[in-house]
Every structure is written in C-alpha cells, then in structure tokens.
C-alpha cells in the first residue's frame, strides 16, 4: 500500500473476534499496531476490551524487526504462546499458491473444486505429521525430567 499499513482493517477484525475467548492477537506489524490501538482505546472507551488480548508478533517477522521490537512483541517470548510461529495462514497460502498457474484458466466451479481438494490435502498432510511427531513430543519432556531427577538424587 502506498501509505503503509492501514490499521482500521485489523481493528475492525479484532473487534469482530473480541466476543470469542482469544488470548493472542497475531499480526505482522504488531509493534506499530498496538500503540495505535492504545491511542484509539483512550478515545473510544467501547474498544477498551480489545487491550485484553496479548499482542503477538510472528517469529519470522520478529527476526526482520529491530532486536528490541523482537524481544518486546515476539510470540517466542510470550507466556502461554508455546512454540507457535504465528505464520500458519501464510504457510497454508504458500501451499495453495502452487496451483495458481493451473487454476487461473479454470472455470469458477473447477477452481473451487481444485482449491477444496488442495485444502483437504493440506489438512491431511498436517494431520499425518502431527500424529507422527506427537508421541515423541510428549515423551521428550518426560525424559528430560527423569534425567534431571536422577542427577539431583546422586
């Protein structure tokens, strides 16, 4: 965009989603948006509840920002965020962009069917990956705890 990021769009979406129990608000330019939201919430008290969400700068975007910005806003340093990247939608879009060349010449119905099939494939691929890695991810902290306990006892 010529004028940079327009914050009215994310503000509208955040306000629409605010009635759901959302802990984090992830955005590429959280470090610029959150001060804007604070300023708007002071002027419009009906938007004050939006500040209950925690701002979350995605891990990859945080690496491209200033170090102070990364430490303050990155999801990697947020209590309760786990190891999420904050880029899940962009990963899915990158997967779906593979078929852009073939779908642009299809009919609307054909394009819809192809996108549906690819989205189903994305979900299936992720489910298989999660099922393969989940048991190891659950056992890893247990092994670390047991090793630490043995070291402590000796």
Helices and strands as residue ranges (DSSP letters): H 7-17, E 24-27, H 30-43, G 45-52, E 54-57, H 59-64, H 67-73, G 75-77, H 88-96, G 97-99, H 100-103, H 108-153
